[in-house]
Amino acid sequence: MTLYFDFYGELLTQKQRTCFDLYYNQDLSLSEIAQLEGISRQGVHDAISRAEAQLSQLEQITGCVRSARAAAQTAQRLEALARRLAALPGDEAQAIAGEIREAAASLKE
C-alpha cells in the first residue's frame, strides 16, 4: 500500500492522505489518529479504507507500480549480464558491458 501511496497519493483527498500517512508511515493507531485529527476512530478507519480502495483501483487501471517493478527487475538482470560479459576477455566485451550498464542505469531512472 505504501508503494501505491508513493505513486498515487496526490490523487487522494487531504484527509485520506493525512490518515493514510499517519497510519502506514508514522505507525500510529486509529485512536491516536482520531485524537490528532479531531474525528472519530470510525472516521479514520473509513478514510483509510477509502484510500486503500482508491489506490488499488488506480493501480489496476494504470499499472504504474507493476511497470516500475518490472523495469527495476529488468535493470538488475541487465547489470548481472553486464558483469558476466565484462568477465570475458577482450576489449569489445568490455565495451558492450559498459553499454549494457548504461542502459540499465537509464532504465532505473
Residue, then its C-alpha position, 0 to 999 in steps of 0.5 A: m500500500t505504501l508503494y501505491f501511496d508513493f505513486y498515487g497519493e496526490l490523487l487522494t483527498q487531504k484527509q485520506r492522505t493525512c490518515f493514510d500517512l499517519y497510519y502506514n508511515q508514522d505507525l500510529s493507531l486509529s485512536e491516536i489518529a482520531q485524537l490528532e485529527g479531531i474525528s472519530r476512530q470510525g472516521v479514520h478507519d473509513a478514510i483509510s479504507r477509502a484510500e486503500a480502495q482508491l489506490s488499488q483501483l488506480e493501480q489496476i487501471t494504470g499499472c504504474v507500480r507493476s511497470a516500475r517493478a518490472a523495469a527495476q527487475t529488468a535493470q538488475r538482470l541487465e547489470a548481472l549480464a553486464r558483469r558476466l560479459a565484462a568477465l570475458p576477455g577482450d576489449e569489445a566485451q568490455a565495451i558492450a558491458g559498459e553499454i549494457r550498464e548504461a542502459a540499465a542505469s537509464l532504465k532505473e531512472 
